[in-house]
Amino acid sequence: MSHTYPEITAEAAAFYAQTGYLIVENALSPAELSELRTETTTICRGERGTDIKNYEPPPAGAPEDEVLRNYLCIHFPHKISSIMEKHLAHPTIVDVLTKVIGPNVKCMQSMLFIKSSGKPGQAWHQDEWAIPTRDRSLTGGWIALDDATVENGCLWVIPGSHKPGVIWPFAQQNDPRFDCGTESYGFPYQDEDAIPVEVKAGAIVFFNGYLLHRSLPNYAKSGYRRVLVNHYMSAESLLPWRKPKEGEHMAVTEYRDIVMIAGKDPYAWKGLEDLAKPYLRPSGEGGCDNGTRPKDEQPRSTVVGGIR
């Protein structure tokens, strides 16, 4: 059966501009949803390669439930999976991003979350502090592979918190509800200002890079909250996600491990590089070492300490 992809309207684009997020229901076809779920298990079994930092393969022949329970988040799955790479430019994603960002859009990151029952969430944060687009074009595409509910750890957002265009202070947090990431603080909003983003499997949630968002643990007695999250930005904007090369001014530093998903690449003359390597994010159950990325292999972010 063919699937009719929803198209974003002017009203929907205006809602995104006003609130910093947008829900597009029924974005994925049943076949696409099934394909991504199957591929998630395939990746977790190590069948797309085991060259994933911090990854330990599950026992041979382990049932799916046992396999998926071992992992929380794999960064850059599109590097080892042609299926994950294909969905970077899903029709609904291209439609939305070309209307809220512009005609030329690139992708620099993918993240595969497998939040099984009992796994932690992520504390309040803004994606822009880790992915500096400079022009406020950073947009996340949050593809729900399962129904996301308050019980199983859905996304929570503070509508309109992207508007100031300020990157708030952040520090390492030790709250057992959350994984090993940092937490934003000092912003003029309360937890009570947040709303849960409960969606059905197959929906895509788009959110601005300055939007404050978090998720709580999966409190369900069983099951998963699997999500594929990709990050996009305007292709016109340079991404300083690496140190300047020798003799290069920092103002023109450009991270070139990207995938164009719409339009033209104005910096194509710079060529492309293979820089990012897949890695497994520490979830926190075994303790945190305050470092979630291999220092020499992944894009760098500076964590600013402080009192939360």
C-alpha positions as CSV (number, residue, x, y, z in Angstrom):
1,M,0.0,0.0,0.0
2,S,1.4,3.4,-1.0
3,H,2.0,6.0,1.7
4,T,1.0,9.7,1.3
5,Y,3.6,11.8,3.0
6,P,2.3,14.8,4.9
7,E,3.4,18.2,3.6
8,I,4.1,21.1,5.9
9,T,1.8,24.1,5.6
10,A,2.6,27.8,6.1
11,E,0.7,27.6,9.4
12,A,2.9,24.7,10.5
13,A,6.1,26.6,9.6
14,A,4.8,29.6,11.6
15,F,4.1,27.4,14.5
16,Y,7.7,26.1,14.4
17,A,9.0,29.6,14.3
18,Q,6.9,30.6,17.3
19,T,7.4,27.6,19.5
20,G,10.6,26.1,18.4
21,Y,9.2,22.7,17.6
22,L,6.8,20.9,15.3
23,I,5.2,17.5,15.3
24,V,4.5,15.8,12.0
25,E,2.3,12.7,12.5
26,N,2.3,9.7,10.1
27,A,5.6,10.9,8.5
28,L,6.9,7.4,8.0
29,S,5.2,4.6,6.1
30,P,4.6,1.3,7.9
31,A,7.3,-0.2,5.7
32,E,9.8,2.5,6.6
33,L,9.0,2.1,10.3
34,S,9.5,-1.6,10.1
35,E,12.8,-1.2,8.2
36,L,14.3,1.1,10.8
37,R,13.2,-1.0,13.7
38,T,14.8,-4.1,12.1
39,E,17.9,-2.1,11.3
40,T,18.2,-0.9,14.9
41,T,18.4,-4.5,16.1
42,T,20.8,-5.4,13.3
43,I,23.2,-2.6,14.4
44,C,22.9,-3.6,18.1
45,R,23.7,-7.2,17.2
46,G,27.0,-6.0,15.6
47,E,25.9,-7.2,12.1
48,R,26.8,-3.8,10.6
49,G,30.3,-4.0,12.1
50,T,31.6,-3.8,15.6
51,D,33.9,-0.8,15.1
52,I,31.9,1.3,17.5
53,K,33.7,2.9,20.4
54,N,32.7,1.5,23.8
55,Y,30.6,-1.2,22.1
56,E,30.5,-4.8,23.3
57,P,28.6,-7.3,21.2
58,P,25.8,-9.3,22.8
59,P,26.0,-13.0,23.2
60,A,25.5,-14.9,20.0
61,G,21.8,-15.9,19.5
62,A,20.6,-13.6,22.3
63,P,16.9,-12.7,21.9
64,E,16.0,-9.2,20.6
65,D,14.9,-7.9,24.0
66,E,18.2,-8.9,25.6
67,V,20.1,-7.3,22.7
68,L,18.3,-4.0,22.8
69,R,18.5,-3.7,26.6
70,N,22.3,-3.4,26.4
71,Y,22.5,0.0,24.6
72,L,21.2,3.5,25.1
73,C,22.5,5.7,22.3
74,I,24.8,5.0,19.3
75,H,26.2,8.1,17.6
76,F,26.6,8.3,13.9
77,P,24.8,5.0,12.9
78,H,24.5,6.4,9.3
79,K,28.3,5.7,9.1
80,I,27.7,2.0,9.2
81,S,24.2,1.6,7.9
82,S,23.0,2.5,4.4
83,I,19.4,2.3,5.7
84,M,20.1,4.9,8.4
85,E,21.9,7.1,5.9
86,K,19.0,6.8,3.4
87,H,16.6,8.2,6.0
88,L,18.7,11.3,6.6
89,A,16.9,12.7,3.5
90,H,13.4,11.2,4.2
91,P,10.8,13.1,2.1
92,T,9.1,14.6,5.1
93,I,12.4,15.8,6.5
94,V,13.4,17.4,3.2
95,D,10.0,19.1,2.9
96,V,10.0,20.5,6.4
97,L,13.6,21.6,6.5
98,T,13.6,23.4,3.2
99,K,10.7,25.4,4.5
100,V,12.0,26.3,7.9
101,I,15.7,26.5,7.1
102,G,16.1,27.2,3.4
103,P,16.7,25.5,0.1
104,N,20.2,24.3,0.9
105,V,20.4,21.9,3.9
106,K,23.1,19.6,5.2
107,C,23.3,16.9,7.9
108,M,26.2,16.4,10.2
109,Q,25.0,13.9,12.8
110,S,22.8,11.0,13.5
111,M,22.0,9.4,16.9
112,L,20.1,6.1,17.5
113,F,18.5,6.0,21.0
114,I,17.3,2.6,22.3
115,K,15.8,3.5,25.7
116,S,14.6,0.3,27.1
117,S,12.7,0.0,30.4
118,G,14.7,1.4,33.2
119,K,17.2,3.4,31.1
120,P,17.8,7.0,31.9
121,G,16.8,10.2,30.1
122,Q,18.7,13.3,29.2
123,A,18.9,16.5,31.4
124,W,17.8,19.9,30.1
125,H,20.1,21.0,27.2
126,Q,20.3,22.9,23.9
127,D,21.8,21.2,20.9
128,E,23.3,24.4,19.7
129,W,26.0,24.4,22.5
130,A,27.4,21.2,21.0
131,I,26.7,21.9,17.3
132,P,27.5,25.6,16.7
133,T,25.7,26.7,13.6
134,R,26.1,30.4,14.4
135,D,23.0,31.3,12.2
136,R,20.4,29.6,14.4
137,S,19.5,27.1,11.6
138,L,20.3,24.0,13.6
139,T,17.3,21.7,13.6
140,G,16.8,18.2,15.0
141,G,14.6,15.6,13.3
142,W,13.4,13.2,16.0
143,I,12.0,10.1,14.3
144,A,9.8,8.0,16.7
145,L,10.2,4.3,16.0
146,D,7.9,3.5,18.9
147,D,5.0,5.3,20.6
148,A,6.6,7.9,22.8
149,T,4.8,8.5,26.1
150,V,5.4,10.2,29.4
151,E,5.7,6.7,30.9
152,N,8.4,5.5,28.6
153,G,10.5,8.7,28.5
154,C,9.2,10.9,25.7
155,L,10.7,14.3,24.8
156,W,9.8,17.3,26.9
157,V,10.2,20.9,25.5
158,I,9.9,24.4,26.8
159,P,8.0,26.2,24.0
160,G,9.5,29.4,22.9
161,S,12.7,28.9,24.8
162,H,14.7,29.2,21.5
163,K,13.7,32.8,21.0
164,P,16.4,34.5,23.1
165,G,19.1,32.9,21.0
166,V,21.2,32.5,24.1
167,I,23.2,29.4,24.9
168,W,22.7,29.0,28.7
169,P,25.4,27.9,31.1
170,F,25.8,24.1,31.5
171,A,27.7,21.8,33.8
172,Q,28.2,18.1,34.5
173,Q,25.2,16.7,36.3
174,N,25.0,13.7,38.6
175,D,21.2,13.1,38.7
176,P,20.6,9.4,38.4
177,R,17.5,10.1,36.2
178,F,19.8,11.2,33.4
179,D,22.7,9.8,31.3
180,C,26.3,11.1,31.4
181,G,25.6,14.3,29.6
182,T,25.7,17.9,30.9
183,E,22.7,20.0,32.1
184,S,21.8,23.5,31.2
185,Y,21.0,25.9,34.0
186,G,20.4,29.6,34.7
187,F,17.7,30.0,32.1
188,P,14.5,32.0,33.0
189,Y,12.1,29.1,32.8
190,Q,10.8,26.5,35.2
191,D,10.1,22.8,34.8
192,E,6.4,23.7,35.0
193,D,6.8,25.5,31.7
194,A,7.7,22.3,29.9
195,I,5.2,20.1,28.0
196,P,5.5,16.5,27.1
197,V,5.8,15.6,23.4
198,E,3.8,12.4,23.2
199,V,3.7,11.0,19.7
200,K,2.8,7.8,17.8
201,A,5.4,5.6,16.1
202,G,6.1,7.0,12.6
203,A,5.9,10.7,13.7
204,I,8.8,13.1,13.3
205,V,9.4,15.9,15.9
206,F,11.4,18.8,14.6
207,F,13.0,21.2,17.1
208,N,15.3,24.2,17.0
209,G,18.9,24.0,18.2
210,Y,18.3,26.6,20.9
211,L,15.2,25.0,22.3
212,L,15.5,23.7,25.8
213,H,14.5,20.1,25.9
214,R,15.0,16.9,28.0
215,S,13.6,13.4,28.5
216,L,13.0,11.4,31.7
217,P,13.8,7.7,32.2
218,N,11.7,5.0,30.7
219,Y,9.5,4.1,33.7
220,A,7.5,1.5,31.7
221,K,7.7,-2.1,33.0
222,S,8.8,-3.3,29.6
223,G,9.4,-2.2,26.1
224,Y,11.5,0.5,24.4
225,R,11.4,4.1,23.2
226,R,13.5,3.8,20.1
227,V,14.3,7.0,18.3
228,L,16.5,8.0,15.4
229,V,17.6,11.7,15.8
230,N,19.4,13.5,12.9
231,H,20.8,17.0,13.1
232,Y,20.6,19.5,10.2
233,M,21.6,23.1,9.4
234,S,21.8,25.6,6.5
235,A,24.5,24.6,4.0
236,E,25.4,28.3,3.7
237,S,26.6,28.3,7.4
238,L,30.1,27.1,8.2
239,L,30.3,24.5,11.1
240,P,33.4,25.0,13.3
241,W,33.3,21.5,14.6
242,R,37.0,20.9,14.5
243,K,40.3,22.8,15.1
244,P,41.4,25.2,12.3
245,K,43.9,23.6,10.0
246,E,47.4,25.0,10.0
247,G,47.3,28.5,8.5
248,E,43.5,28.5,8.5
249,H,41.6,31.4,10.2
250,M,39.0,30.1,12.7
251,A,36.3,32.2,10.9
252,V,36.4,29.9,7.9
253,T,36.9,26.6,9.7
254,E,34.4,24.1,8.3
255,Y,33.5,20.6,9.4
256,R,33.3,18.7,6.1
257,D,32.0,15.3,7.2
258,I,28.5,16.1,6.1
259,V,25.6,14.7,3.9
260,M,23.7,17.1,1.7
261,I,20.0,16.4,1.9
262,A,18.6,19.3,-0.2
263,G,19.8,21.9,-2.6
264,K,23.4,22.8,-3.4
265,D,26.6,22.8,-1.3
266,P,28.2,26.3,-1.5
267,Y,31.4,24.9,0.0
268,A,31.7,21.8,-2.3
269,W,35.0,23.1,-3.4
270,K,36.3,22.3,0.1
271,G,35.7,18.6,-0.5
272,L,34.4,16.1,2.0
273,E,36.2,14.3,4.8
274,D,35.5,11.1,6.8
275,L,36.0,12.3,10.4
276,A,33.3,11.0,12.7
277,K,33.3,7.4,13.9
278,P,30.4,5.6,15.6
279,Y,30.5,5.4,19.3
280,L,28.3,4.2,22.2
281,R,27.4,6.9,24.7
282,P,27.8,6.0,28.3
283,S,24.4,5.7,29.9
284,G,25.4,6.2,33.5
285,E,24.5,2.8,35.1
286,G,28.2,2.0,35.3
287,G,29.2,5.5,36.4
288,C,30.3,8.5,34.3
289,D,33.8,9.7,33.4
290,N,32.6,13.1,32.3
291,G,33.7,12.4,28.8
292,T,31.2,11.0,26.2
293,R,33.4,11.3,23.1
294,P,36.8,9.9,22.1
295,K,39.0,13.1,22.3
296,D,40.8,12.7,19.0
297,E,38.0,11.2,16.9
298,Q,34.8,13.1,17.4
299,P,33.7,16.7,17.0
300,R,34.8,18.7,20.0
301,S,32.6,20.6,22.6
302,T,33.9,22.6,25.5
303,V,32.1,21.8,28.8
304,V,32.0,24.9,31.0
305,G,31.8,24.0,34.7
306,G,29.7,25.8,37.2
307,I,27.2,25.4,40.1
308,R,23.8,24.3,39.0
